[in-house]
């Protein structure tokens, strides 16, 4: 797994620091939904049981392996 500089910078924020790398891997490998944006980036979501079932959104670059963003998506609906 690779990371953009943007991801590494935003990961330092208090609301993002608790997101574990293994949770990001879970979302990448076992998403419950995937959406490809117009710019080619890939959004994937999965529920994280250890985080009270909240949905983690991971945004990958077009290559499908570089993590650009990861955050708990409060507006996600099944």
Buried (B, 14 or more C-beta within 10 A) or exposed (E): EEBBEEBEEBBEEEEBEEBEEEBBEBBBEEBEEEEEEEEEBBBBBBBBEEBEEEBBBBBBBEEEEBBBBBBBBEEBEE
